[in-house]
Amino acid sequence: MNESPKKKKITCMEDVRSLPKKEQTKYEIAEELGILDKVFQSGWRSLSAKESGRIGGIIRSRNARMAASQDTGKSSGSTSMSSDRQKE
């Protein structure tokens, strides 16, 4: 009765694959940390602040790493100019 009819309960990795990429990443990290079963059984609210923080920190660092790798691929001209200025 409390659950919205739109929300489907995620109980396995097959269900996770149907989610948007951003949500899939959370589940993948939970799996890496060994807490995925806890999430499946009791939901995200059952995690401690430490566990939630670790997931958030890993997501942030992965996003920053991805953004940095995309920036180096796009702006090769501006990067070389700024590094030339640093040499002077």
Order of alpha helices (4+ residues) and beta strands (2+ residues): alpha-alpha-alpha-alpha-alpha
